Amino acid sequence: MKKIALLLALLAAACASGPKPETPAAPTTKPIVIGEQRLLKSAALGDEREINVFLPPSYAQTQKRYPVVYLIDGALDQDFHHIAGLAQYGALSSAFDELIVVGVQTKDRRAELTWRSADPAENRDFPTNGNSAAFRKFLVDEVKPLIEKSYRASGEDALLGESLAGLFIVETFLKHPKSADGYIAISPSLWWDFGSLGKSAKKILDDFPKGEREIYLAIANEKGAMRDGVLAVVAALKKEKPKGVAWTFSDRRDLEHATIYHREALEALIWAFPRKPAE
């Protein structure tokens, strides 16, 4: 019995003194970086804004210049990630030209993306509305010069946005057309202010300033004043045929307001920035 106990003690000691199994190393982690952020203090808006920038994959390997898409509602918690993803896809697939995407943050969208409404109900429900002129000044006079100074921009640019941002883009195209070369408005909220922008489109386009510009309009299965406003702008483009303006319209009745953006943004970028032949 004592021999058995001694043998067990020796076995236990041998196990205790033997090599211990190695603890697996913790997996290495590193952040995934898709762009860079600048904080821009705006004189036009009186506060600081987030400016997010996606650079195409070839940016660091070449000295070429790239067109720029200014994305309205472009904060990290808004639409920056999915539009930057489309730009990445375009570069990898050659579906459209490589782009710099600049996400421009909005804070009070109902203020910054609208002009002052004449509708008492809208003024009651959205009391801060009517500051699109200041936001446009911020975009044109502050954001664009910063980007053109800091990055290799080609001089070709476009504005992109959906819903209220689309409203801002259509307003900018019609009333301030020199703000950009291209305009992409997806399901724009043209119900705003009794649909006044769509109603005034024919008169505006009848005396439109000359210049090479383009606009991509799309709408989901929205009805009522929203659809009427978009169709009024389309009808005005058809009738007035403003010189130098290229345009297209995508009527996506198969999609909803919540599902149209990503799909139509891809189609719009393919249309607006066709792949250029290799230099």
ZANU-261476 format. One record per atom (N, C-alpha, C): residue in three letters; x, y, z. Coordinates in steps of 0.2 Angstrom, whole numbers, plus 2048, in hexadecimal, padded with zeros to 3 digits. Layout:
REM ZANU-261476
ALAXYZ...
END
This chain:
REM ZANU-261476
MET8047FA800MET800800800MET804806800LYS80A806804LYS80E80C804LYS81280C7FELYS8138077FALYS8178077F4LYS81280A7EFILE80C8097EFILE80780C7EAILE8068137EBALA8068157F2ALA80581C7F3ALA80C8207F1LEU81281D7F2LEU8188207F0LEU8188217E8LEU81681C7E5LEU81681C7DDLEU8118227DBLEU80B8227DELEU8078287DCLEU80982E7DDALA80D82F7E3ALA8108367E5ALA8168377E0LEU8198327DELEU81F8337D9LEU81C8357D2LEU8168327D0LEU8138347CALEU81083B7CAALA80D83D7CFALA80B8447D0ALA8108497D0ALA8168477D3ALA81B84C7D3ALA81E84D7CCALA81E8477C8ALA8218477C1ALA81D84C7BDCYS81684B7BECYS81184F7B9CYS8128567BBALA8138587C2ALA81385F7C4ALA8198627C1SER81F85E7C1SER8258617BESER8268617B7GLY82285D7B3GLY82385D7ACGLY8218637A9PRO8228637A2PRO82086A79EPRO81986B79ELYS81787179FLYS81087379FLYS80E875798PRO808874796PRO806876790PRO80687D78FGLU80887F789GLU808887787GLU80288A787THR801890789THR7FB893789THR7FA897782PRO7F589677EPRO7F5899777PRO7F68A0778ALA7F98A3773ALA7FA8AA773ALA7F48AE771ALA7F28B3774ALA7EC8B7772ALA7ED8B976BPRO7E88B9767PRO7E88BB760PRO7EA8C375FTHR7EE8C475ATHR7F08CB759THR7EA8CF756THR7E98D5758THR7E48D9755THR7E78E0753LYS7E48E374ELYS7E68E974CLYS7DF8ED749PRO7DF8F374APRO7D98F7747PRO7D98F6740ILE7D28F673DILE7D18F6736ILE7D08FE734VAL7D4900730VAL7D390872EVAL7D1908727ILE7CB90C726ILE7C990D720ILE7C991471DGLY7CC919722GLY7CC920720GLY7CF924725GLU7CF92A725GLU7D192F72AGLU7CC93472BGLN7CC937731GLN7C893C733GLN7CB942735ARG7C8948733ARG7CA94F735ARG7C4952738LEU7C595673DLEU7C095A740LEU7C196173DLEU7BC96473ALEU7BC96B737LEU7B896F73BLYS7BB97573ELYS7B797A741LYS7B497E73CSER7AD97F73BSER7AA982736SER7A8989738ALA7AA98E734ALA7A7995735ALA7A0996733ALA79E99272EALA79899372BALA792990730LEU79498A733LEU790987738LEU79198973FGLY79698B741GLY79898D747GLY79998874CASP79B982749ASP79E97C74EASP7A297874AGLU7A497274DGLU7A996E74AGLU7A6968747ARG7A8966741ARG7A596073DARG7AA95B73CGLU7A895573CGLU7AC94F73AGLU7AC94E732ILE7B294E730ILE7B394D729ILE7B7946728ASN7B4941725ASN7B793A724ASN7B993971DVAL7BF93771CVAL7C2936715VAL7C492F714PHE7C192C70EPHE7C492670CPHE7C8927706LEU7CE924706LEU7D3925700LEU7D391E6FCPRO7D391E6F6PRO7D39186F2PRO7D99146F3PRO7D990D6F2PRO7DE9096F3PRO7E590B6F0SER7E590E6EASER7EB9106E6SER7EE9176E8TYR7EA91A6EDTYR7EC9216EFTYR7F49216F1ALA7F691D6F5ALA7FC91D6F8ALA80291A6F3GLN8009176EEGLN8049146E9GLN8059186E3THR80191E6E2THR8029226DCTHR8029296DEGLN80392D6D9GLN8029346D9GLN7FC9376D5LYS7F89326D3LYS7F29356CFLYS7ED9396D4ARG7E893C6D0ARG7E39406D4ARG7DC93C6D3TYR7D893D6D7TYR7D293A6D8TYR7CC93E6D8PRO7C693C6D5PRO7C09406D6PRO7BE93F6DDVAL7BA9446E0VAL7B89446E7VAL7B09436E7VAL7AD93F6EBVAL7A693F6EDVAL7A59426F4TYR7A19476F4TYR7A094A6FBTYR7999476FDLEU79A943702LEU79493F705LEU79194370BILE78B945709ILE78794970FILE784944713ASP78494571AASP78294071FASP78893B71FGLY78E93E71FGLY79493971FGLY798938725ALA79593972BALA798937731ALA799930732LEU79D92D737LEU79E926738LEU79892373AASP79392673DASP78D92373FASP78792573AGLN789927734GLN78492972FGLN786924729ASP788927723ASP78892371DASP78F92271BPHE79492471FPHE79B92471CPHE79D91C71BHIS79C91871FHIS79F91171EHIS79C90E718HIS79690E717HIS79390A711HIS79590E70AILE79691470AILE798917704ILE79F916703ALA7A3917708ALA7AA915707ALA7AB90E705GLY7A7909707GLY7A7902705GLY7A69026FELEU7A19066FBLEU7A09066F4LEU7A69086F0ALA7A990D6F3ALA7AF9106EFALA7B490B6EFGLN7B59076F4GLN7BA9026F5GLN7B88FC6F0TYR7B28FA6EFTYR7B08F56EATYR7B18F86E3GLY7AF8FE6E2GLY7B19016DBGLY7B89006D9ALA7BC9026DEALA7C49016DDALA7C68FA6DBLEU7C38F56DFLEU7C58EF6DELEU7C28EB6D8SER7BC8ED6D7SER7B98EA6D1SER7B98ED6CASER7BC8F36CBSER7BC8F86C5SER7B58F96C2ALA7B08F96C6ALA7A98FB6C4ALA7A99026C3PHE7AD9066C6PHE7AD90E6C5PHE7B49106C7ASP7B59176C6ASP7BB91A6C7ASP7BD91A6CFGLU7C391A6D0GLU7C591A6D7GLU7C39216DALEU7C19226E0LEU7BE9286E3LEU7C192A6EAILE7C29306EBILE7C29326F2ILE7BB9336F5VAL7B99316FAVAL7B39326FDVAL7B4936704VAL7B093C704VAL7B1940709VAL7AA94070DGLY7AA93E713GLY7A493E717GLY7A394471BVAL79E94871AVAL79C94E71DVAL79794D722GLN79894E728GLN79494D72EGLN78E95272ETHR78895072FTHR783955730THR781953738LYS77E95873BLYS77C957742LYS774958743ASP77295E741ASP76A95F741ASP76895F739ARG767959737ARG765958730ARG75F95C72DARG75A95D732ARG754961730ARG75696872FALA75B96A732ALA75D971732ALA76297272CGLU76796E72BGLU76D96F727GLU76B96D720LEU76696971FLEU765966718LEU75E969715THR75B96E718THR755971716THR756979715TRP75297C711TRP751983711TRP74A984715ARG74998A717ARG74398C71BARG73D98A718SER73998671BSER733984718SER72D989719ALA729989714ALA72398E714ALA71D98A717ASP71E983719ASP71997F71BASP718980723PRO713983726PRO71398472DPRO71497D731ALA71197872EALA712971732ALA71996F732GLU71D97072DGLU72496E72DGLU728973732ASN726979732ASN72997E736ASN72897C73EARG72297973FARG720977746ARG724971747ASP72496C743ASP727965744ASP72F966744PHE73196A740PHE73996B73FPHE73B972740PRO73B974746PRO73C97B747PRO74297E746THR74797A745THR74E97C743THR74F97C73CASN74B97B738ASN74C97A731ASN74E98172DGLY751980728GLY753986724GLY75A988723ASN75F984725ASN766986725ASN76A98371FSER76798171ASER76B97D715SER770982711ALA76F989711ALA77498D70EALA77A98D712ALA77A98D719ALA78098D71DALA78498671CPHE78098171CPHE78397B71BPHE78797A714ARG78397D70FARG78697D708ARG78D982708LYS78D98770CLYS79398B70CLYS798988710PHE797984715PHE79B980719PHE79F97B714LEU79A977710LEU79D97270BLEU7A1975706VAL79F97B703VAL7A297D6FDVAL7A89826FFASP7A8986704ASP7AD98A706ASP7B298870BGLU7B098270EGLU7B4980714GLU7B7979713VAL7B2974711VAL7B496D710VAL7B896C70ALYS7B596E704LYS7B896D6FELYS7BF9706FDPRO7C0976700PRO7C7979700PRO7CC974704LEU7CA97270ALEU7CE96E70ELEU7D096770AILE7CB964707ILE7CC95E704ILE7D195F6FEGLU7D09646FAGLU7D49666F4GLU7DB9686F6LYS7DC96A6FCLYS7E396C6FELYS7E6966701SER7E3962704SER7E695C708SER7E6956704TYR7E39556FFTYR7E394E6FBTYR7E49506F4ARG7E594A6F0ARG7E694B6E9ARG7E094A6E5ALA7DC9506E6ALA7D59506E2ALA7D69526DBSER7D294F6D7SER7D39506D0SER7CF9576CDGLY7CB9596D1GLY7C795F6CFGLY7C095D6CDGLU7BF9566CCGLU7B89546CBGLU7B59526D1ASP7AF9546D2ASP7AB9526D9ASP7A49516D8ALA7A194E6DDALA79A94D6DDALA79794D6E4LEU79194F6E5LEU78E94E6ECLEU7899486ECLEU7899456F1LEU78593F6F2LEU78193F6F8GLY77A93D6F8GLY77693D6FEGLY76F93A6FDGLU76C938702GLU766935702GLU761938706SER75A938705SER75593B709SER75694270ALEU756945710LEU75794C710LEU75E94F70DALA76394A70EALA76994C70AALA76894C703GLY764948700GLY7629486F9GLY75E94F6F7LEU75A9516FCLEU7579586FBLEU75C95D6FAPHE76195D6FFPHE7669626FFPHE76A9626F8ILE76B95C6F6ILE76F95B6EFILE76B95E6E9VAL76495C6E9VAL76095F6E4VAL7609676E4GLU75F9696EAGLU75F9716EBGLU7659746E8THR76B9716EATHR7719736E8THR7729736E1PHE77096D6DEPHE77196D6D6PHE76D9726D3LEU7669736D5LEU7629786D1LEU76497F6D3LYS7669816D9LYS7669886DBLYS76E98A6DCHIS7729856DDHIS7799876DDHIS77D9826D9PRO77C9816D3PRO77F97C6CFPRO78797C6CELYS78A9826D0LYS7919826CFLYS79597F6D5SER79197C6DASER7939796E0SER7979736DFALA79596F6DAALA7999696D8ALA7989676D1ASP79B9626CFASP79A9606C8ASP79595B6C7GLY7949576CCGLY78F9516CCGLY78A9516D3TYR78494F6D2TYR77F94F6D7TYR77C9486D7ILE77C9456DDILE77993E6DDILE77493F6E3ALA76D93E6E1ALA76893F6E6ALA7649396E6ILE7639356ECILE76092F6ECILE75A9306F1SER75492F6EESER74E9306F2SER74E9366F6PRO74F93C6F2PRO74F9426F5PRO7489446F8SER7489486FESER74294A701SER73F9506FELEU73D94F6F8LEU73A9556F4LEU7339576F6TRP7309536FBTRP72A9556FETRP72B95C702TRP73195E704TRP732963708TRP72F96A705ASP72C96E70AASP72A975708ASP725974702PHE720970703PHE71A96F6FEPHE71D96D6F8GLY72296A6F7GLY7259676F1GLY72896D6EDSER72A9736EFSER72B9796ECSER7319786E7LEU7369746E9LEU73C9736E4LEU73A9706DEGLY73696A6DEGLY7349676D8GLY73096C6D4LYS72C96F6D7LYS7279746D3LYS72B97A6D0SER73197C6D3SER7359816D0SER73A97F6CBALA73B9786CAALA7409756C6ALA7409786BFLYS73A9786BCLYS73A9796B5LYS73C9816B4LYS73A9856B8LYS73C98C6B7LYS74398D6B8ILE7469896BDILE74D98A6BFILE7519876B9LEU74F9826B6LEU75397F6B1LEU7529826AAASP74D9866A9ASP74C98A6A3ASP75198F6A2ASP7549916A8ASP75A9976A8ASP7609946ABPHE76298E6AAPHE76798A6AEPHE76E98D6ABPRO77398E6B0PRO7799906ADPRO77D98B6AALYS78198C6A4LYS7849886A0LYS78A9846A5GLY78B97E6A3GLY79197B6A6GLY7909736A6GLU7959706A6GLU7959686A6GLU7939666ADARG78D9636AEARG78B9606B4ARG78795A6B3GLU7869566B9GLU7829506B8GLU77E94F6BEILE77894C6BEILE77494A6C4ILE7719436C3TYR7719406C8TYR76F9396C9TYR7699396CELEU7639386CBLEU75D9386D0LEU75A9316D0ALA75892F6D7ALA7559286D8ALA7509296DDILE74B9256DCILE7469256E1ILE74391E6E2ALA74291C6E9ALA73F9166EAALA7379166E9ASN7349126EDASN72C9116ECASN7289166EFGLU72C91C6F1GLU7289216F4GLU7229246F0LYS71D9276F3LYS7179296F0LYS7169316F2GLY7119346EFGLY70F93A6F1GLY7149406EFALA7159456F4ALA71894B6F2ALA7209496F1MET7229446F4MET7299426F3MET72B9406EBARG72693B6E9ARG7279396E2ARG72593F6DDASP7209426DFASP71E9486DAASP72494D6D9GLY72894E6DFGLY72D9536DEGLY7339506DAVAL73494A6DBVAL73A9476D7VAL7389476CFLEU7319456CELEU72F9446C7LEU72F94B6C4ALA72D9506C8ALA72D9576C5ALA7349596C3VAL7399586C7VAL7409596C5VAL7429556BFVAL74094F6BEVAL74294B6B8VAL73E94E6B2ALA7389506B3ALA7349536ADALA7379596ABALA73A95D6B0ALA73D9646AEALA7449626AALEU74795D6ACLEU74E95C6A9LEU74C9596A2LYS7479556A1LYS74595369ALYS743959696LYS73F95D698LYS73C963694LYS741968693GLU74596A698GLU749970697GLU75096E694LYS752968695LYS759965692LYS75E96A693PRO76096C699PRO76597169BPRO76C96F697LYS76F974694LYS775972690LYS77A970695GLY77E96B693GLY783969697GLY78296469DVAL77B96369EVAL77995F6A4VAL7789586A2ALA77B9536A4ALA77A94C6A3ALA77694A6AATRP7719466A8TRP76C9436AETRP76A93C6ADTHR7689396B2THR7649336B2THR7609326B8PHE75A92E6B7PHE75592D6BCPHE7549266BDSER7549236C3SER75391C6C5SER74D91C6C9ASP7489196C7ASP7429186CAASP7419116CDARG7439106D4ARG74490A6D7ARG73D9086DBARG7389076D8ARG7329056DBARG7328FE6DFASP7388FB6DDASP7398F46E1ASP73C8F56E8LEU73E8FB6E9LEU7428FD6EFLEU73E9016F4GLU7409026FAGLU73D9066FFGLU74290C701HIS740911704HIS744916706HIS74A91370AALA74990E70EALA74E90C713ALA75390770FTHR751905709THR755900706THR7589026FFILE7579086FDILE75990B6F6ILE76090D6F6TYR7639106FCTYR7699146FCTYR76F9106F9HIS77090B6FCHIS7779076FBHIS7769056F3ARG7719026F1ARG7708FF6EAARG7719056E5GLU76D90A6E6GLU76D9106E1GLU7749146E2ALA7779146E7ALA77D9186E8ALA7829146E3LEU78290E6E3LEU78790A6DFLEU78690B6D8GLU77F90B6D6GLU77E90D6CFGLU77F9146CDALA77E9186D1ALA78091F6D0ALA7879206CFLEU78C91D6D3LEU79391E6D3LEU79591B6CCILE7929156CAILE7949126C4ILE7939176BETRP78D91A6BFTRP78B91F6B9TRP78F9256B9ALA7909286BFALA79392F6C0ALA79B92E6BFPHE79E9296C1PHE7A59286C0PHE7A79226BCPRO7A69226B6PRO7A891C6B2PRO7AF91B6B2ARG7B19146B2ARG7B99136B3ARG7BC9166ADLYS7C29196AELYS7C691C6A9LYS7CB9176A7PRO7CD9176A0PRO7D291369EPRO7D89146A1ALA7DC90E6A2ALA7E390F6A6ALA7E79146A2GLU7EB9186A6GLU7EF91D6A3GLU7F69196A1
END
